[in-house]
């Protein structure tokens, strides 16, 4: 999810499309939060890993 967010951020910046930039930023933030919570051995929504 983080990689997709970074790709969308780059495409949004290069193509000057703000919706891609916004969606990319949201995906990066959500992916980072899930990654941090997963590294703390916290289950989210009944699952320990999202892969």
C-alpha positions as MATLAB code, in Angstrom:
seq = 'XXXXXXXXXXXXXXXXXXXXXXXXXXXXXXXXXXXXXXXXXXXXXXXXXXX';
ca = [
       0.000    0.000    0.000;
       2.867    2.331    0.748;
       4.523    1.665   -2.605;
       1.285    2.364   -4.475;
       0.886    5.591   -2.511;
       4.397    6.724   -3.394;
       3.821    5.922   -7.074;
       0.572    7.918   -7.060;
       2.312   10.808   -5.285;
       5.019   10.894   -7.942;
       2.537   10.627  -10.817;
       0.341   13.308   -9.287;
       3.297   15.644   -8.928;
       4.677   14.992  -12.423;
       1.348   15.120  -14.247;
       0.004   17.924  -12.058;
      -3.146   15.969  -11.155;
      -4.149   16.864   -7.623;
      -6.516   13.918   -7.026;
      -3.676   11.431   -7.622;
      -1.491   13.382   -5.236;
      -4.215   13.385   -2.558;
      -5.021    9.681   -2.888;
      -1.299    8.849   -2.831;
      -0.774   10.824    0.365;
      -3.721    9.076    2.039;
      -2.416    5.644    1.016;
       1.054    6.420    2.336;
      -0.330    7.549    5.703;
      -2.693    4.578    6.079;
       0.030    2.154    5.013;
       2.500    3.643    7.484;
      -0.021    3.400   10.348;
      -0.797   -0.239    9.528;
       2.911   -1.009    9.246;
       3.679    0.589   12.629;
       0.793   -1.169   14.359;
       1.764   -4.460   12.743;
       5.339   -4.125   13.926;
       4.069   -3.645   17.497;
       2.336   -7.076   17.347;
      -1.095   -5.514   17.502;
      -3.873   -7.217   15.643;
      -6.122   -4.937   13.623;
      -9.585   -6.126   12.685;
      -8.851   -9.640   13.924;
      -5.722  -10.009   11.775;
      -2.101   -9.736   12.757;
      -0.665   -9.349    9.255;
      -1.891   -7.619    6.115;
      -0.044   -9.250    3.244;
];
